């Protein structure tokens, strides 16, 4: 079963649901998706559940893939770290986007740290797959995804007023890469050794 793809579909549905009930004070181009699950926000549980369910499915998917073929599927372990970190961002929420709301600074810091860990995890996975993939097209896809991730991450931290827009593009790159990764031609473990003629 393509658990990465299922995770992406579920999270996309919950993102849309969270946006549907977001107040006027929430601006998608400036505020991040984490803000939809922020402390002190009445509809935060939609996004929190999205992060937890997405992270859990990605983590389980990664574990199953590694267990099935450790020698060739080991890069999925970094995706497992990514998934676990995303799961934790759903348990520890960021600071509020609504003015005057009280919040826990340590919890917000934990959320930020786990979000950073998720970025490191998926970026490392892209590097690892670029090494493991031998065919040209899969390797190009890995490298393009990695470059886009780096550029969008830089833009996210540089252009604060557009942080929400750049973060969404960053998520979309990750979503696309994870979905494509489950297509058979992208799986290193699906490669077959060339047949040797019998003596």
HELIX and SHEET records of a PDB file:
HELIX    1   1 UNK A    3  UNK A   20  1                                  18    
HELIX    2   2 UNK A   33  UNK A   37  5                                   5    
HELIX    3   3 UNK A   44  UNK A   68  1                                  25    
HELIX    4   4 UNK A   70  UNK A   73  1                                   4    
HELIX    5   5 UNK A   76  UNK A   91  1                                  16    
HELIX    6   6 UNK A  105  UNK A  132  1                                  28    
HELIX    7   7 UNK A  136  UNK A  158  1                                  23    
HELIX    8   8 UNK A  160  UNK A  162  5                                   3    
HELIX    9   9 UNK A  163  UNK A  181  1                                  19    
HELIX   10  10 UNK A  184  UNK A  186  5                                   3    
HELIX   11  11 UNK A  188  UNK A  190  5                                   3    
END                                                                             
